[in-house]
């Protein structure tokens, strides 16, 4: 009886040692992965800060005004251009076009 108990204790000790050994290296692997993820997170946060600063720089009102002046042929609105909605001309719409107006652009058929 004593011999079988000693043998079981040795087997149990060996199994627990093997389990502890595996757990130790699994924890080290997971800690390394956590460190990599934290580095990636910090790098991504820095990239977001840079992109936000660049977005703010590119959307300066003075820059946008300069670009619109160079690339768009915009003129000030004249009084004669203003009108009421009921004064706009009404355009006849075909029945097939009425249904197409309510469909998303991806589902419209070529006519």
N, C-alpha and C positions, 0 to 999 in steps of 0.2 A: 504494500500500500504506500509506504513511504517513498519507494523508488518511483512509482508512477506519479506521485505528487511532485517530486523533484523534477522529473522529466517534463511534466505539464508546465511547471513554473519556468523552466529553461526555455521551452517553446514559446510561452506567453511573453517572456522577457525579450526573446529574439524578435517576435512579431511586433511588439511595441517599439523596439529600437528601430526596426525597419520603417515603421509608420512615422515615427518621429523624424527620422532621416529624410524621408520623402516630404513631410510637411515643412521641414526647414527649407528645403530647396524650392518648394512651391511658393512659400512666403517670399523668399528672395526674388523669385521670378516676378511675382505680383508687385513687389515693391519697385522693381526696375520698370515694370510697365506703368505703374502709377507715376513715377518720376518722369517718364517720357511723356505721358499724357499731360502732366502739369507744365512741362516745357512747351508742349504744343499749344496749350491753353494760353500761356503768357505770350507766346509769339503771335497767336491769333488776336489776342486783345490789343497788342501793339499795332498790328496791321489794321485793325478796325479804327484805332485812334488816328493813324496816319490817313486812312481813307476818309474819315470824317473831316479832318483838317483840309485835305485836298478838295473835298466836296464844297466846303465853306469857301475856300479860296476861289474855286472855279465859278461859284454862284454869287460872287460879289455884284451888287447892282451896277456899279460903274463899269465893270467888265462886260456884263450882259448888255448894257446900253450901248457900249462901243461896238460889240459884235452885231447887235441888231442894226445899228447904223451902217455898218460896213456890208452886211450880207442880206438885209431885208430892205425892200423898197417901200417903207412905210411912210405915209404922209399923215399929217394931223387931220382929224375929222372935221368936216365942214358942216355947217348947219343944214344945208340942203340934203345931206346924206341921212339924216335922222328921219324916221317915219314911224307910224303906228303899225301894229300888227295887222289890223284890218285893211290897211292900204296896200299890203303886199299882194302881188298877183297870185291867183290860185291856179295850180297846175293840175290838169286831169291825170289821174293815176289809173292804170289798168288793174283789173281784178287780180291778175297773176302777180303784179308788183306789190299789191297791198299785203299779201301773205308773206312775200319775201322780205318786206320791211321789218317784220317781227321776228324773223329767224336770225340766229347768230350768223356771223360772217362765214364760219366754217361750213355751215349747212346750206348756204345759198347755192342755187344751181346757176350755171352759166346760161344766159339767155341770148 
